[in-house]
Amino acid sequence: MFESAEIGHSISKDDYAREEPVLRSRLLALQYALLAKSTFPVIIIVGGVDGAGKGETLNVLHEWMDPRHIVTTAFGEMSDEERDRPRMWRYWRALPPKGRIGILFGAWHTDPIVDRVTGKISEDELFRATERIVRLERMLVDEGALVLKFWFHLSKKAQKSRLNALEADPKTRWRIAESDWKHFKIYDKFRAVSERALRNTGTAHAPWTIVEGTDPNYRYLTVGRAIAEALERRLDEAVAAPEPPPVPMPPPPADGRTVLSTLDYSRTLPRKDYQRTLEKQQGRLNLLTRHKRFAERSVIAVFEGMDAAGKGGAIRRVVWGLDARQYRVIPIAAPTEEERAQPYLWRFWRHLPRLGRVTIFDRSWYGRVLVERVEPFASDAEWMRAYSEINDFEEQLSEAGGIVVKFWLTITPEEQLARFHAREASPFKSFKITPEDWRNRERAAEYDHAVCDMIERTNTAMAPWTVVPANDKYFARIKVIKTICERIDAVL
Amino acid sequence: MFESAEIGHSISKDDYAREEPVLRSRLLALQYALLAKSTFPVIIIVGGVDGAGKGETLNVLHEWMDPRHIVTTAFGEMSDEERDRPRMWRYWRALPPKGRIGILFGAWHTDPIVDRVTGKISEDELFRATERIVRLERMLVDEGALVLKFWFHLSKKAQKSRLNALEADPKTRWRIAESDWKHFKIYDKFRAVSERALRNTGTAHAPWTIVEGTDPNYRYLTVGRAIAEALERRLDEAVAAPEPPPVPMPPPPADGRTVLSTLDYSRTLPRKDYQRTLEKQQGRLNLLTRHKRFAERSVIAVFEGMDAAGKGGAIRRVVWGLDARQYRVIPIAAPTEEERAQPYLWRFWRHLPRLGRVTIFDRSWYGRVLVERVEPFASDAEWMRAYSEINDFEEQLSEAGGIVVKFWLTITPEEQLARFHAREASPFKSFKITPEDWRNRERAAEYDHAVCDMIERTNTAMAPWTVVPANDKYFARIKVIKTICERIDAVL
């Protein structure tokens, strides 16, 4: 992997002086073309060994292009807000919107490599971490991002003399931290681990460019050209994107029986029992969320369901058991302009709760495989890949202490019709019924199919679905709050 | 202030049972009307003594209304990201957008009161803090927000018996923290300080409602009714807003002489000196921003100026002296949808740097008193009040360790015309010139007037303006980078 980056590449002063102004204006023009189109973001990832000129190269990129449209984030120590959420949260915060270049300095590859070198994680865990990165980058590319990855390398000999030289000069001495020499002592191990990590994460859609760090001119031209060429190709409309192969679609079950059609919709709960049980469960929920071990946990509750199935009512009964200072309900409607400029999961990442808190999503990321599939707002390829993207997302929530609870509230077509009519008749509830609800109802079969696929493909041990027959509201509400309590109880 | 809240208000069970459902559906309907209009946000501030039922009341509000459209934030310990910025930053993050209700639990009033009671700040500092709050709330109201403030009070006797009762019941014991009893011991002091703070911050546009906390029914109805009535009045289009009195406009100087017209535009710097000095100053800037005491400082640099005066070029020369990991350039164009749903300063607050960092605003909040005044996108009253709002804002930046450096780059009309023509002729720069630039040029006199007013009214000791004659680009760039260096140098 690093062989070619240890042969002593260099560019002469004259060659550099000739090429630099050309490359520079080319990059600037491309940056403006990117901005004018604003159809995709450019994510530049910078990593590598200490002392290989990463920072300097970054500064040169800022010189060459218009720094107003570059968003650079350097990842050092986590802030406490970051520590309270999945590891990837800090990177999602730093993603550039469409039209911009985002430079991620020491991004998601760094932690697993350093953790493996220092023995904090096992080889298996390193592999798991790199697999996660592959999926994340795949998703970013699928969402339209141009992902460019640069790894700065130095041979052991070159690194040693570079560190020595920097240290000898008072003007550059500040660049050398104690940790640089400490890292140098474990150079061989670092090299071996990085090599494995880079191999695992170097993919066709997001390959690594290994940059030999010895000669500044060589570094600058290598990185600059790579960016220019990638941007040019991507902006060139004449280079047609290859037609994506048709996606194999999951067929409906051959016998027509589904988890929805075989559900027992007749279950009810008398009002008297309901009131008593509800109060009991709300009290239980309150105690659970105040438990001292809940401070290391969070709840991410997802409410999905048919129109008029009673999502809102169920959510209210849950939150009445919580302290209003502790939870947020996030109603998911059309994305805002800033959200549209990001991958579709971004608007959910931004609302993730800190530890000790509860976030309830009233509709959620599952819109991608429900309404966006049926309408269709998303292409087949888009919603088909969403299943695994969502599973990855929920796995990260769960690993970071999140308790992911997902509900599908469902009612029979007859019950839905009755509720629609009742809503229309009530001056107080008529705002809840729109022409869209009637239209969705006509597409019930398509929605059923989408719902069954969704449950089948995203029902994981870490984040299971609870399908709630909701013809009887009392039964449904108790089922919901009890399920949440049980899930919290099980982990405390 | 608290007299009426110590007389033992209460509402009988029957009265409450009769009124509660009416109030509740009224509130819900109003909440939906607010959302449908989405023309203003509702900011509900909750403060008061311990054990007065603030949390319970909040929970009841969440029960009564649709919790999906309420954004509640409880302010406890600051996160490290919050500590690195002005105190008010955490509150700006929590402001609800138009159409929503935001509940701020323990908002900006709490810290100054507690700090005064515990002797951390002097009486003068308390007064200063409350004055700042008055101005903040005035600004929020002027920006359209409905600000409702509730202070929960208990007499000393009532508080003691309530704390005892809560502690005796195992179901409520968790609500009492050690600090509650500690606060009780200083009840008298707390009462006296809060009274002063409340008097200072109770204004006509954002008055306090003092709520006696002894009887839950009374608390809930008091708060619920106050919200309903305020919302109803505000949503009722028939209640015409009083015509705002005409704003006294600052006249131009009688002799026609201004800071701009008396500027010496003839200053130049030979290219040879420029190169040498530029490198020297960039090195200086680099060392200064790496100084260990800079870790407790940040730079907020504002670039304003005439079209084609060379803002972009000057910014580039500054950032080349910085490490790309350390700074952000924020180009200010039209606000996004999320930004339009907030007070105009919100979009600048969100980009404030942490300590140890540099943020450069390419155009800034001064747009309010420049383009928005001249176009006019803002009413006279709006841009007139912006001067003091901006001064307040910059004062907070400065107090939090920020070094605020502001530049006005100016060129003569002849020089501007020459640059416009040069830009049009260059294939590489033609994107920089638009019909708007020509239109602005025709309004030069209006802009001049606005610029002079701006400098006069916002040139403060903490955040002074540097007016830079920029006919000679070399001179201007050196002036800019030198000024930044000197400002940092002066405080380190």
Interface residues (C-beta under 8 A of the other chain):
Chain A: S25 A29 Y32 G55 L58 N59 L61 H62 E63 D66 P67 R68 H69 I70 V71 T72 A74 S79 D80 E81 I103 F105 K171 W174 G283 R290 G312 I315 R316 V319 W320 L322 D323 A324 R325 Q326 R328 V329 I330 P331 T336 E337 E338 D362 F428 F431
Chain B: S25 A29 Y32 G55 L58 N59 L61 H62 E63 D66 P67 R68 H69 I70 V71 T72 A74 S79 D80 E81 I103 F105 K171 W174 G283 R290 G312 I315 R316 V319 W320 L322 D323 A324 R325 Q326 Y327 R328 V329 I330 P331 T336 E337 E338 D362 F428 F431
